[in-house]
C-alpha cells in the first residue's frame, strides 16, 4: 500500500506534537518488536490516527537486520496506529490491551506477509483485514459482470454471489467482535458498520405515503446515527473514522438550521456520558466547526456552545486569555443573532435630519454599513442599488446606509455620483450609537435584512444574494 506523505514534514511534526493523553492510561510498559525483511538502515515511524490526521508517536532508524523495538514506561493509548517506512509505504497496526507483542513482515508485501504474536487482539484485526481484502478481490469480477449483464437469470446468479460474499463478511465480523467483547477491536469494528434502517409503512391516513416513509426513514437514521459508536469511550478517537462520521452528521444529516444544530450539538456532547477526553473532543470540535462556519446563522451555535461549556467554567482545559477573548466575542455577536430585534439607534443624515431605526416603517429594511474608501464597497454599493433597490423599491422596502467614518465630503460625493439619494443615508460623527459593537462591524460592507418589526432575517449577505432572498420572502409573505 502507498500513501503520499511528506516525510520531512512528518518528522518535523515530532517537535511540535503534544500527545492526546487518555485519563485511563496506567503505569504499565509497552514493548513492540518490529521486524521487516528486506528493509534495513532506514527510518521507521510509529504514528496514530486522530481527528482525520495522522500524528507521530515515535521515530527511529531500523537496524541492519530490519528490526526495532518500540518501548515505553507506560502503555500506549489504545487505538489504530500506523507504521511508516521512508519509501512512503505503511501498514496499520491495532494496539489494544496487550502491548507486549511482535510484528514480522516482508517489504515485498507488508499486509499479506505479516504475522503477529503475543496479542490475539492485534492478530485478529490483521486476519480480519486480510479476509476483507480477499472478499473484495472475489467481488470485483462479479461486480464487473453485473454491470454489463442484461440477462435476468445471469444477473440474479451474480447478485446471489455478491449476497453470499456479504454474508461471509458479516459472519467474520460477528465472530471477531464476539471473540473480543469490550475490546478496542470490538469497538472499532462496530463503528465501521452503517446503521440499518428497517422497512417502514406510512400511516393509513397519510396523504403522501412515499413522503411519509421517506421522513420516517430519515428520522430513524438520524436518531440511531451513532448507535454503532461507543460515544463514552475515547479509544474511538484514535481511529480514522470518528471525526469524518461526526462531520457528516452535522453537515449532511442534520438540517442546516442554527436551532437544530444547537439542539443536536448538546445532545451529542451528552453522549460522552462523563468521559473527559471524549467530552473535551466533542466540545472543541463542534465549537470550532461553528466558529469557522461561513454559513449564515452559525454564530448562534458558537454562542450557545461558548456560553454552556467555556464561559460557564466547565471547560477546564482553556486559559483565562481564551475565556476573556471569547467573552468579548460573544458580547459583540449576541445582540445581532438571527431572530433578534436589531439594536436601535438614532443617527443623523447628510442633510442634518435625524432618524431612529425603530421608527423607519417598511416591510423590509436593508441596513448596510459601508464607507466610500472601501474597495469592496465601491463594487457592492452600486450593485445594491441596481440589483436590489431599483427592482424592489415598489415592494415596501427601505435601504438605510450607515457611513462608518466621519469625513462628510467624500461620503456625500459618493452618494451623488452613484445616484443613491433615494436611500436613507446616516452617520454617527460623535460615536454615540455604539453601532460597531452592537452590529459587530469590523470590516465593510456589512448588510443586515430586517423585517417590519426590525427582527434580523439575514446578515452578512452579499448584494447578489439579496434578490433571491427577497423573492423567497415575498413569495412566502
N, C-alpha and C positions, 0 to 999 in steps of 0.2 A: 504493500500500500504506500502511496506517495501523498505528501502534503506540501503545498507551497508555503514556506515559512522562512522568514529572515533570521538565520541562526545568530547573527551578530546582535540583532535587537532582542532575541530571546535570551541570550547570555547576559546582555546588559540589564534585562529586567530583574535579574537576581539582586542587583544592587539596590533596587527600589521596592522589591516585593515585601509586603507585610502579610504573613500567613494569616488566613482566616481561621483562628484557633477555636476549636469546639470546647464548650464548657464541660463536655463529658470526657475529655482526654484524661487518662490515668497514667500513673508513673510506671509504665512497662516499656520494655525495649522492643525495637524493631530491627530485624536482620533479614534482608532480602538479597540472596545471591543471584546474580545475573550472569549467564554465560551465552555468548553469541558466537557460534562457529563462523569463521571466515571474516570476523570483524575485530580488529585489534588496533592498539595505539591510536585511538580516536576518541572524540568527545561523546559522552553519554549523558543524557539529561532526563531527570525524573520530573515530570510535570503533572498537573491535575486540572480537571475542568472546574470552572467556577464562573457563573454569570456570563455564559456564552463566550468565555475566554479560556485560554489555556495558560496557566501560570506555572512558573518554575519553582520546584521544591528543592531540588539539589542538582548539581552538575559535577561531572568528574571526567577523568580520562581513563578509558578502559585499558587493561594491561595487554601484554603481548599474547596472552592466552585467550583473549576475548572475554575476560571475566572482571567483575567488580561486585563488591558487596555494599549495599546501602544499609547504613546503621544509624540508629537514633536512640538516645536515652529514654525517649518517650514514644509511645505508639503514635503512628501517623493517624490523622483523621481519616476515618473510613470513607471511601469514595472511589470513583473511577479515575485512575491515573494513566499517564502516557509515558512510554519510554521512547525518546527521540534519538536518532542516530544523526551524525553530521552530514549524511547524504540526503537528509530530509525524509527518510523513511521512518516509520514509527509503528508501535503496536500498543493497544490498550491493555491495561493490567488492572483488574479489580483487586483492591486491597480492602479486606474485611477485618474480621476479628482476629484471625490467625495471621500474625505478621512475622513469623519465622519460617520462611519457605524459600525454595529455589526455583528459578526460571531458566530453562535451557531451550535454545532455538538455533536456527541457522540463518545466515544472511541471505541465503538463496530463496527462502520462503518463510518469513517471520511467523506467520499465523499457523500454517499447516505443519511446520517442523517443530512447533513449540510443545514443551511439556512442563508441567508444574507439579512439584511435590512438596508436601508439608502443609498445604492449605486446600482442603476439599472445596471450600467456597470459591477460591480463585480458579482452581482446576475445573470446576463445573461451569463456571462462566466461560472459560475457554472452550469447553466442549459444546456449550450452547451456541457460542459464536460460530464454531465450525459447522454445527448442524444447520444453522440458518443459511450459511453460505452455500452449503451443499444443496439444500432445498430450493434456494433461489436459482442455482445453476440448472436444476432439474426443471424449474418452472419456465425459464426463459424460452426454450424452443417451443414449448407447448403454447405459450402466450403468442409467439410469432405466428404459429399455425392458426391460432384462433382469430388473429387479425385478418387473415386472408381467406379463411374458410367461409363458404356460402352454403354448404350442405348442412341442413338441420341436425342430422344424425351425427355427423362428424363433430359439429360444434358442441353437441350435447356430450359426446365422449370426451372431448378436450376439457370442457367445463368440469366434468366429473373428476378428471385427473387433477385439475387445479384444486378442486374441493378436497381431494384426498391428501394432497400436499399440505393444504391449510390445516387439515385435521391432524396430520403428523406433527406440524409445528405447534399446534395447540396442546397436543399431548406432551410434547417435550417441555413446553413452558410449564405446564401444571406439575409434571414430575419434578422439575428443577426447583420450583418455589416450595413444593411440599416437602422436599428433602431438606430445605434450609429455611424453616419458618422463622420470621422476625429478624432474619439476617439482612445485611445490606444488599446482598444479591437478590433476595426475595423482593425487597422494597424497590430496587432499581428495575427489575423485570416487570413488576406490576405497573410501574409508571410508564412503561413503553406501550401499554395496551390502551387502545381507544375505548371510550365509553360506548357500550352497546345500547342503542335506543330501541326499545321494544316496539312492536306493531301497535298502532293505536286506532281507535274508531271514533269518529266525530259524534257528538251528542245527537240524539234523534231529532231534536228540533232545530238543528243547525241550518242556517240559510245558505251557507257556503261550506260544505263538508271538507273539500280539499284544503281550503284556507284554514279551517279549524284544526285539522290534523297537522298541518304544517306548523301552526302555532303551538300545538300541544307537544310536538316533537322538539321544537326549539326550547320550550320551557323545561322539558325533561333534560335535554342535553346541557342546558345552562346550569340547572340545579345540581346535576351529577358530574359536571365537568372535571372536578378534582377528586372524584371517588377513588381513582387508582393511585393517587398520590398520598403518601403519609405526611400530611402537612405539619405535623408536630414533631417531625424527625429531621434534624438539619443535615443528615447524611445525604439527602436527596439534592442538596445544593451543589454537591461536588459531583455533578453529572452534566452531560451536555444537553439534558432535556428540560430542566425545570424553568430556566429563565425564558426560553422560547415559548414554552407552554403558557407561562404567566402572561407574557406579552400578547400572545394570540388571543387569550381570553379577554383582555381589556381593550384590544384594538380591533378584534374581529367578531367576537361573540357578543359582548355587552353592547347595548345601544349607546351610541356616542352622544349621550346627554349628561351634563355635569351632575345632576341629582342622582342619576342611575349609577354613574361611575363612583360617586361618593359612597353611596349605599354599598355597592359591591366591594369597594376597597376596604371598608371597615369589616365587612363580612369575611373576606378572605384573610385579613390580618388576624381576625379572631380564631381562624382555623389553626394557627400556630399553637394555641392552647397552652401558652406559658413557656414554650421552648424559646429561650432567649435569643439564640442565634437565628432561628427561623423568623421569629417576630421582627428582629432587627433588620434582617434582609428584606422582608416584605415591606416594612415601613419605609426604608431607604429607597427601595426600588420603585415603589408606587409614588412616593413623594417626588422623586427625580423625574419619573415619567410625566407627571402632571406639570411640574415646573418647567420642563423642556418642551412641552407640547406647543405646537403652533395653532392648534385648533381653538377657535373662539369659545370662551367659557370655561376652559380647563383650569383657569386660575382659581375658580371656586373650589376645585378639588384640592389644589395646593394649599389653599387657606384652611380647608377643613382638616386635612391631614396634619398640617403645620400646627394648628391650634390643639388638636386632640393628642398628638404624640410628642411634639417637640416643645411647644410653648407651655404645655402643662407640666413639664419636668419628667415625663415618662421616659423619654429617650436620653438615658444617662451617658450615652457614648459621645455626645457632642459638647463642645466647649461654650463658654459664655459669649465669645465673639460671634459664633454662629447664631446663637439664640438672639443676641441683640440685633444682628442684621436681619434675621428672619422676622422679628417683631416689627422692625421698621418697614419691611416689605409688605407684611400683612396689613399694617395700618394704612398703607397707601392703596392697596388693592381692594380691601374690603368695602369701602364706600361706593365703589363703582363696579361691583359684580353684576352680571346679567340678572335682571329681575328687580334690582334695587331701584329706588327712586333716585334719579340723578341729583347730586348735591346742588342746592340752589345757589345762585349768585346774582349780584347786581353789578353791572358794568356800564360804562359809557360808550357811545358810538363816536365815530369820527366827526359827526355833526353835532356833538355835545348833548345828545339825548341820552337818557338813562333807561336801561331795560333790565327787568328781572326775569330770569329764566322761567320761573313758575307762572309768570303772567303772560307768557307768549302762548297764544291759543293756536293749535294746529293738530290735525290728526297725527301727523308725523313731524317731528323736529329732527333735523340733521344738524348735529353740533360738531363743528370741525375746529381744531386748534392748529394754527399754522403761522408761518412768517414768510414774507416775500423773498428773503435772502436764502431760504432753504431750497436746494436744488430739486429735491423730490416734490416740494410744494409747488414749484413753478410748473411741474407737469400735472400734478394731481388736481390742483385747484381749478384750472381751466377745464379739465376733464369733468370735474364735478359739476361745473356749470353747464357744459354741453350735453353730457350724458344723463344727468340726473335732474338738475333744475329745469332746463328747457323742456324736458319730456314729462315731468311730473308736477310742475308748478300749479296745474289746474286741479290737482287731486288733494288739495288742502295740506300741503307740506310747506315748511319754512326751513330755511338754512340760516343758522346762527354761526358766523365765522368769528372765532376769537383770535385776535392777534396776540401772540405770546411775548412780544417785545414792547419797547417804549417809544422808539423814534417814530413820530407820526408821519412824516413826509413820504418815506419810501412805501409805507403801508397804503396811504391814500392814493399815491400814484399808481400802485399796482391795481387797486380796486377799479380805478377809472380806465386804465389801459386795457384791462381784461374784461371790462363791461360787467362788473359784478355788483352793480349798485342796487339790484333788486333784493339782495340778501340783507340780513341784519348783521352789521359789522361792529364788533365790540372790542374793547381792550381795557386793561386794568393797570394804568400807569403807576399807581401807588401800591400795587400788590396787596389789595385789601381782601380779595375774594378767596385767596389760598387755592386757586384753581389747579396749580401744579400738583399739589399733594392730593387734592380731592379727586382729580381725574388722572393721576399718575402720568403726568406729562413730563417725559424725559427726552423726547425727540418729537419731531413734527414731520408730516402731518399726522394727526390722530383724529379719527372720526367715531362719533357715537350716534346711534339712531335711537330716538326716544318715542314712546307712544304719546297719546293725548294726555295721559296723566304723568308724563315725564319719567316713566319707568324705562329702564335701559333694555332695549330689544336686541341690540347688536353693538359691538365696539371693535375698534382697531380693524376696520374693514376697508378694503380698497375701493376707489371710485368705480372701478369696472365691475365690482361685485354688487354694488348697491342697486342697480336696476333690477337684477334678478331677485334680490331680497324684497324690494318694494312690490314687484309684480306678484310675488308669492303672498306677501302680507295683504295687499288689497284684494286678492282673489279670495282669501280666507275671511276677510272682514268686510 
